[in-house]
Amino acid sequence: MINIALFAVLIFSRIVITEVMSNPAGADGAQYPEDRNEFVEIYNAGNRAVDLFNYRISDGDAEDVIRAWTDSLILIPHPNVLIGSTWLKPGGYAVILDPEYTDPEGQGGFIQPYHFADSALILTVGNTTIGNGLAGNDPVSIYGYDDTSSFGTPANPNDGFPSNPGDGYSWERIDINGPDEPDNWAICPDSAGCTPGGQNAVAMRVDVALTKLEILDASIPGAGEAFHLGAGVRNQGYVSSPPGSLQLLYYPNDPIQEIILPVMSPRQESLFVFEIEMPPVPKEIWARAVVPGDRDTTNNLARITVNPKMGTALLILQSPSFSPDGDGFEDSLLIRYRLPERGGRLRVRIFTLGASIVRTLVDTKTVPESLGLMYWDGRQDNGQPAPAGIYLVVLDYYRGNARLRSKLPVVLIRKQDQRNFGVRM
């Protein structure tokens, strides 16, 4: 159990560990990038300067003392960083580097790979490595005088945190004033993999995504009748998103309606409902989220093909193509069916154009309802992703001696093929 006094210090201490790079890009081994490019970033959350000389840093295996950085080679690419001192100003960032960071004889490339923010204080340790050499699952603690801060929940070694964030990526603290808990750390979303000496990328990341667009009504309306479309919106960032707009339009750019998106908390997901009229002919409808500062707009779109009352049609696909690549945009294919009556045998399968079975989605002897839906996630029966290409969705319905069949084509797109099919706006 965490000591209450220690817990209070971790939350309210002036020195806060804000970023840890334990798995630098490049090869491992003495004098190689993974050995010499480790760093720990700290922030002075107090209202007075702090002298970090002789503060201790530990990875749980070894303890080092913090020292001023004196090698002026670091000033060649970064003339505006601070060296030769251990004093960290209020609101300032410091980066504790491996002493070999500027070694021009380092092996394996990646010589001085980082871009440090201006005015960052550069520090090092009195040994040849930080701790015993940081590993992906090493916690880190810094302590001195009345200050203590940690990364990786050292008081709870069995919680599975930290873990390896990936080659060349750091862990960033989400809320500087928040506790050292797994939910308050995230892998750096910046394209560089880290942000040493400055504000963490997670603190600036707004990422609003459309998670779904679907008809909410139990029955499909006829042309000119009102129906409801539900658009799922999720804030996938680590900070609250500013107000924005959710636009509904006929493809390619014919506006239908617009809703104001409110401020959304991190990880908040909401459903927004549009009431519109069913067009007289099948049409493709798009939803688009527009939010200032959104760092990833690839997941801001969703689409659906709406059809007036199905009539004799057995099968309808939400869209003519989908891209199950995990980016939040059309990761699965919505398939709707309408049978003349319930109680018969229903079988829905995915075929290649060469008539090979790829996936059996439904095969039930007695279907309980005449209306239903299902999803195809782009995988084959063996669980492996199906290759990009054109497939057939085939519905067979058996009732007594009668059989009804319907089949529709769909294009499965993998990320590298999207530009060839033109499915994005």
Phi and psi in degrees as a GROMACS rama.xvg file:
@    title "Ramachandran Plot"
@    xaxis  label "Phi"
@    yaxis  label "Psi"
@TYPE xy
-70.422  131.685  ILE-2
-61.8027  130.208  ASN-3
-62.6646  -41.2816  ILE-4
-64.131  -42.6856  ALA-5
-63.7572  -40.8432  LEU-6
-60.1763  -41.9178  PHE-7
-63.579  -39.3043  ALA-8
-65.2587  -39.675  VAL-9
-62.1856  -34.8244  LEU-10
-79.0768  -41.4606  ILE-11
-106.42  6.24464  PHE-12
-64.4596  157.228  SER-13
-79.665  -38.6909  ARG-14
-91.4629  126.225  ILE-15
-127.512  127.832  VAL-16
-72.1278  123.278  ILE-17
-114.662  -18.8796  THR-18
-157.569  140.962  GLU-19
-135.63  124.887  VAL-20
-108.664  100.393  MET-21
-104.101  -10.2284  SER-22
-134.363  70.012  ASN-23
-60.6367  154.691  PRO-24
-64.2934  143.081  ALA-25
112.36  -179.642  GLY-26
-75.0599  157.8  ALA-27
-96.5174  159.75  ASP-28
124.665  161.793  GLY-29
-56.4318  130.206  ALA-30
68.5357  6.93452  GLN-31
-93.3722  165.346  TYR-32
-53.5185  -42.4004  PRO-33
-67.4335  -19.2574  GLU-34
-86.5676  -42.527  ASP-35
-98.0429  -8.57416  ARG-36
-108.414  15.2944  ASN-37
-69.4059  149.814  GLU-38
-154.041  160.157  PHE-39
-129.446  127.364  VAL-40
-101.963  139.375  GLU-41
-129.51  159.898  ILE-42
-133.064  139.858  TYR-43
-92.8971  102.047  ASN-44
-88.9017  3.60327  ALA-45
-89.047  -172.043  GLY-46
-111.803  15.6087  ASN-47
-145.095  157.757  ARG-48
-66.1135  150.559  ALA-49
-125.163  131.965  VAL-50
-90.5717  114.144  ASP-51
-89.1561  3.24096  LEU-52
-59.1848  129.777  PHE-53
71.3107  6.31379  ASN-54
-61.2298  150.124  TYR-55
-101.257  145.366  ARG-56
-131.239  135.174  ILE-57
-137.974  143.652  SER-58
-106.063  15.7906  ASP-59
87.903  -15.1816  GLY-60
-109.603  -31.6898  ASP-61
-152.232  156.152  ALA-62
-118  137.964  GLU-63
-124.93  163.958  ASP-64
-104.886  145.644  VAL-65
-82.5244  137.737  ILE-66
-133.036  160.504  ARG-67
-69.7654  147.634  ALA-68
-85.0917  131.339  TRP-69
-122.104  -9.62556  THR-70
-76.4177  112.433  ASP-71
-73.9934  -5.28732  SER-72
-58.4932  -28.5549  LEU-73
-68.9598  -19.0295  ILE-74
-77.7116  -15.4189  LEU-75
-64.3416  -52.6554  ILE-76
-83.7285  -17.8544  PRO-77
-134.297  74.6115  HIS-78
-67.9468  -13.8996  PRO-79
-103.202  6.47634  ASN-80
-81.63  165.91  VAL-81
-107.027  129.972  LEU-82
-131.765  170.368  ILE-83
77.8592  13.1441  GLY-84
-146.184  157.144  SER-85
-116.749  9.89835  THR-86
-87.9085  124.5  TRP-87
-111.116  122.076  LEU-88
-73.4879  159.896  LYS-89
-59.7678  135.509  PRO-90
74.5846  8.69703  GLY-91
-97.8887  157.135  GLY-92
-108.746  144.247  TYR-93
-127.652  148.345  ALA-94
-121.706  119.927  VAL-95
-91.2271  112.619  ILE-96
-102.392  154.449  LEU-97
-61.7438  138.454  ASP-98
-58.0262  -21.1221  PRO-99
-93.2875  11.084  GLU-100
-56.9988  -39.5342  TYR-101
-94.9373  10.1914  THR-102
-60.8184  111.884  ASP-103
-70.0638  -14.0229  PRO-104
-95.8883  9.25129  GLU-105
-57.4126  143.983  GLY-106
-90.5972  155.211  GLN-107
80.7831  14.7034  GLY-108
73.8693  -159.761  GLY-109
54.4897  47.4298  PHE-110
-78.9579  123.612  ILE-111
42.7221  65.8253  GLN-112
-81.0282  -12.7402  PRO-113
-93.1812  153.352  TYR-114
-106.361  111.425  HIS-115
-90.4741  142.244  PHE-116
-66.4392  148.333  ALA-117
-57.3268  143.593  ASP-118
71.0751  7.83668  SER-119
-68.1123  138.847  ALA-120
-86.8153  124.205  LEU-121
-97.8304  127.912  ILE-122
-126.764  172.924  LEU-123
-149.5  -167.893  THR-124
-123.799  164.08  VAL-125
-80.6909  -0.89852  GLY-126
-110.18  -174.434  ASN-127
-86.9782  -12.4732  THR-128
-139.522  164.161  THR-129
-80.5839  116.955  ILE-130
62.3184  -132.656  GLY-131
-102.408  26.3472  ASN-132
88.2674  113.997  GLY-133
-69.065  134.833  LEU-134
-109.978  162.987  ALA-135
-59.8415  -26.625  GLY-136
-106.026  15.3308  ASN-137
-82.4177  129.631  ASP-138
-76.8739  163.305  PRO-139
-132.816  136.68  VAL-140
-128.721  141.742  SER-141
-125.566  133.888  ILE-142
-152.171  147.601  TYR-143
-178.661  134.002  GLY-144
55.9866  -120.764  TYR-145
-102.857  15.768  ASP-146
-106.229  138.996  ASP-147
-147.347  136.132  THR-148
-145.468  153.817  SER-149
-142.29  161.297  SER-150
-133.466  138.391  PHE-151
88.0968  19.9433  GLY-152
43.9337  61.5274  THR-153
-60.1956  -23.3531  PRO-154
-75.6923  -8.89521  ALA-155
-133.341  77.113  ASN-156
-69.6222  -8.7291  PRO-157
-103.961  13.0244  ASN-158
-90.8143  1.90243  ASP-159
77.4441  8.9109  GLY-160
-125.036  137.145  PHE-161
-82.3638  170.763  PRO-162
-132.742  175.668  SER-163
-69.9735  118.804  ASN-164
-79.9409  -8.08282  PRO-165
114.725  151.745  GLY-166
-61.7594  119.518  ASP-167
84.9458  11.1376  GLY-168
-118.929  144.697  TYR-169
-105.088  165.075  SER-170
-92.9547  133.512  TRP-171
-118.961  139.477  GLU-172
-75.4969  130.338  ARG-173
-75.8535  -55.3619  ILE-174
-109.734  112.302  ASP-175
-57.1322  -34.2563  ILE-176
-89.4715  -0.0957772  ASN-177
-86.4266  166.353  GLY-178
-74.8663  166.595  PRO-179
-81.4252  85.8824  ASP-180
-131.968  151.408  GLU-181
-52.4895  -36.5827  PRO-182
-70.8603  -11.9187  ASP-183
-101.334  15.5463  ASN-184
-127.866  146.211  TRP-185
-145.194  152.067  ALA-186
-69.3041  134.736  ILE-187
-55.7522  124.478  CYS-188
-87.7955  -1.53787  PRO-189
-69.0907  146.644  ASP-190
-62.5109  -24.2298  SER-191
-78.3588  -12.5471  ALA-192
89.3649  -12.8258  GLY-193
-164.964  164.489  CYS-194
-138.544  62.3734  THR-195
-66.8553  132.431  PRO-196
86.5925  6.5861  GLY-197
-148.345  -176.312  GLY-198
-59.2101  136.281  GLN-199
-65.4914  146.192  ASN-200
-62.7216  -33.8626  ALA-201
-64.7392  -26.2119  VAL-202
-75.3298  -11.4096  ALA-203
-116.81  1.7114  MET-204
-87.9536  108.962  ARG-205
-100.687  124.8  VAL-206
-145.593  95.3488  ASP-207
-98.3271  128.827  VAL-208
-124.866  145.191  ALA-209
-87.4296  120.973  LEU-210
-97.5647  -21.6655  THR-211
-165.491  159.775  LYS-212
-147.493  113.867  LEU-213
-149.633  157.515  GLU-214
-75.84  129.733  ILE-215
-92.7082  -18.1418  LEU-216
-71.9528  146.851  ASP-217
-69.9284  -33.2308  ALA-218
-120.44  151.429  SER-219
-81.2492  126.047  ILE-220
-78.0016  164.259  PRO-221
-85.4574  174.89  GLY-222
-58.4971  133.907  ALA-223
84.2852  -9.03951  GLY-224
-86.8885  150.213  GLU-225
-75.9259  143.593  ALA-226
-148.263  172.942  PHE-227
-122.314  128.935  HIS-228
-107.154  132.07  LEU-229
-106.451  126.627  GLY-230
-112.076  119.014  ALA-231
-86.6871  128.078  GLY-232
-125.197  133.581  VAL-233
-131.968  134.888  ARG-234
-86.2481  104.599  ASN-235
-91.9382  1.8918  GLN-236
-83.5127  -174.489  GLY-237
-109.381  3.49386  TYR-238
-131.151  160.637  VAL-239
-63.1135  139.294  SER-240
-87.0663  144.07  SER-241
-73.9458  167.119  PRO-242
-58.7157  147.725  PRO-243
-149.964  -156.549  GLY-244
-135.679  150.316  SER-245
-118.493  113.158  LEU-246
-105.932  138.887  GLN-247
-116.915  131.373  LEU-248
-151.331  151.801  LEU-249
-77.5822  139.099  TYR-250
-64.3914  136.876  TYR-251
-91.6669  -27.4231  PRO-252
-159.604  47.3433  ASN-253
-107.171  103.099  ASP-254
-61.386  143.06  PRO-255
-113.977  -58.8059  ILE-256
-149.458  164.071  GLN-257
-142.23  137.092  GLU-258
-119.524  140.897  ILE-259
-78.5856  124.136  ILE-260
-82.9482  127.429  LEU-261
-79.2597  174.94  PRO-262
-59.9891  133.373  VAL-263
-121.824  133.763  MET-264
-72.4444  159.044  SER-265
-54.6451  132.05  PRO-266
70.7288  6.96381  ARG-267
-74.1918  138.784  GLN-268
-127.389  133.453  GLU-269
-135.172  154.447  SER-270
-108.534  126.372  LEU-271
-112.362  135.018  PHE-272
-113.836  129.083  VAL-273
-106.001  137.628  PHE-274
-110.743  116.749  GLU-275
-136.329  173.147  ILE-276
-95.0145  142.78  GLU-277
-70.0736  127.228  MET-278
-68.3003  160.642  PRO-279
-71.7843  -20.7187  PRO-280
-130.743  161.17  VAL-281
-56.8901  134.093  PRO-282
-139.945  153.107  LYS-283
-94.9944  123.885  GLU-284
-112.411  135.458  ILE-285
-114.709  146.337  TRP-286
-114.339  141.732  ALA-287
-138.597  126.679  ARG-288
-95.5913  128.621  ALA-289
-121.584  111.67  VAL-290
-132.435  126.311  VAL-291
-57.2143  135.885  PRO-292
78.8151  6.66408  GLY-293
-62.6979  122.676  ASP-294
-83.3882  -15.4141  ARG-295
-138.109  99.608  ASP-296
-93.0204  2.66502  THR-297
-70.1523  -18.6177  THR-298
-109.114  23.139  ASN-299
-96.0161  7.29866  ASN-300
-123.5  147.932  LEU-301
-148.815  155.102  ALA-302
-145.528  159.633  ARG-303
-150.584  143.807  ILE-304
-97.8115  120.142  THR-305
-101.929  142.194  VAL-306
-128.319  136.148  ASN-307
-57.2212  166.804  PRO-308
-33.2841  131.845  LYS-309
-63.1461  -26.6168  MET-310
62.3064  -123.254  GLY-311
-88.5466  -2.45638  THR-312
-66.0382  133.649  ALA-313
-89.7176  -25.9896  LEU-314
-137.897  135.125  LEU-315
-138.26  134.713  ILE-316
-102.304  140.339  LEU-317
-62.4533  -35.5964  GLN-318
-149.218  157.539  SER-319
-77.3722  -7.27224  PRO-320
-153.139  161.33  SER-321
-153.968  164.316  PHE-322
-136.965  87.3018  SER-323
-79.0412  71.1754  PRO-324
-115.894  9.7226  ASP-325
81.7609  12.9572  GLY-326
-93.5677  4.63287  ASP-327
87.1549  -3.16404  GLY-328
-112.24  111.511  PHE-329
50.9172  50.7845  GLU-330
-78.8348  -10.9137  ASP-331
-144.275  159.975  SER-332
-103.559  120.653  LEU-333
-83.6435  126.472  LEU-334
-120.162  123.651  ILE-335
-109.587  148.437  ARG-336
-136.009  153.778  TYR-337
-138.602  115.219  ARG-338
-99.9095  154.374  LEU-339
-65.1627  -26.2386  PRO-340
-164.099  162.125  GLU-341
-91.4035  171.078  ARG-342
102.533  -13.1185  GLY-343
-90.9381  -174.33  GLY-344
-90.9288  130.298  ARG-345
-117.395  132.818  LEU-346
-137.087  124.202  ARG-347
-123.165  122.135  VAL-348
-133.306  158.573  ARG-349
-107.829  129.907  ILE-350
-121.546  153.636  PHE-351
-77.8186  168.078  THR-352
-66.0583  -17.4259  LEU-353
-89.3072  11.1731  GLY-354
75.4125  16.5873  ALA-355
-86.122  136.834  SER-356
-74.2943  127.971  ILE-357
-100.713  -44.5349  VAL-358
-153.981  135.944  ARG-359
-100.71  113.433  THR-360
-87.0672  -40.7524  LEU-361
-142.113  136.572  VAL-362
-151.688  87.8493  ASP-363
-120.448  138.362  THR-364
-71.8946  -33.8062  LYS-365
-135.798  105.381  THR-366
-81.2367  127.489  VAL-367
-77.6492  -23.9859  PRO-368
-131.093  152.423  GLU-369
-84.3606  -18.6373  SER-370
-112.742  142.037  LEU-371
-170.274  175.379  GLY-372
-147.574  164.022  LEU-373
-157.027  171.322  MET-374
-127.56  145.19  TYR-375
-111.959  125.392  TRP-376
-91.2234  8.05033  ASP-377
84.5422  10.2563  GLY-378
-104.337  156.224  ARG-379
-86.1462  175.35  GLN-380
-61.0219  -26.8516  ASP-381
-84.5109  2.65747  ASN-382
90.0503  -8.18819  GLY-383
-83.8346  149.08  GLN-384
-62.569  135.184  PRO-385
-74.0136  142.368  ALA-386
-64.8528  159.069  PRO-387
-60.4578  144.989  ALA-388
156.787  -172.649  GLY-389
-100.126  131.233  ILE-390
-126.067  165.677  TYR-391
-114.133  128.782  LEU-392
-93.2913  119.689  VAL-393
-120.389  123.451  VAL-394
-108.266  129.567  LEU-395
-122.418  131.897  ASP-396
-127.59  123.923  TYR-397
-113.171  128.52  TYR-398
-140.266  107.836  ARG-399
65.7984  -126.955  GLY-400
-94.5717  1.20123  ASN-401
-95.0558  147.602  ALA-402
-133.537  130.172  ARG-403
-110.758  140.004  LEU-404
-133.273  140.814  ARG-405
-140.594  141.08  SER-406
-143.732  140.677  LYS-407
-135.946  143.403  LEU-408
-83.1817  153.088  PRO-409
-144.957  144.293  VAL-410
-100.644  122.789  VAL-411
-96.4591  122.768  LEU-412
-113.479  130.316  ILE-413
-97.7478  157.066  ARG-414
-52.1157  -41.9661  LYS-415
-70.7737  -12.6418  GLN-416
-103.263  -2.36686  ASP-417
-62.428  -37.9824  GLN-418
-64.882  -21.7151  ARG-419
-79.3867  -22.8402  ASN-420
-101.674  -16.035  PHE-421
63.8518  42.1149  GLY-422
-86.8603  -14.3498  VAL-423
-94.988  158.684  ARG-424
